[in-house]
Amino acid sequence: MPIKAIRQTATGRNGVGAFILQCKRLDFHYCDWAGSSRGMNQFLTHLLPTLASTSPSIEIHVSPRPSHHPVIRGHYINGREKAICVKNLEMQQVLKKAELLRDASGEKLRRVKGGKAVGSLNEGVRGIWSPMHGAGKGEDMFGR
């Protein structure tokens, strides 16, 4: 009787097999009349179709907002939203800001505590070194 190998099927693990963009929607607000929206208006007519075709998983909403500065607003799957004012920017600069919002995670920016390059949940085996460790009662830290 021949032995047959069992086929192993892949199990889904979040983030291991596929990358999911964190940005779910980009809103573009502009003004037809104001001069501060000139770069945004050029972006919407020339570069927005290419941005939309390169990232089909993101909804894109374009809406006029008369008498206001142009704004790009990103909505993320964690429920947060980020907004960037793009007044008086050129067409390519508006594209860079839109790509920045598209590629962002939606998390708040936070400072790395302790200035460590690598953070870990586990402490080191040797502990934290201090010049006061190891000095006896009658000795200073240099062993005198």
Secondary structure, 3 states (H helix, E strand, C coil): CCCCCCCCCCCCCCCCCCCCCCEEEEEEEECCCCHHHHHHHHHHHHCHHHHHHHCCCCEEEEEECCCCCCEEEEEECCCCEEEEECCCCCHHHHHHHHHHHHHCCCCCCCCCHHHCCCCCCCCCCCCCCCCCCCCCCCCCCCCC
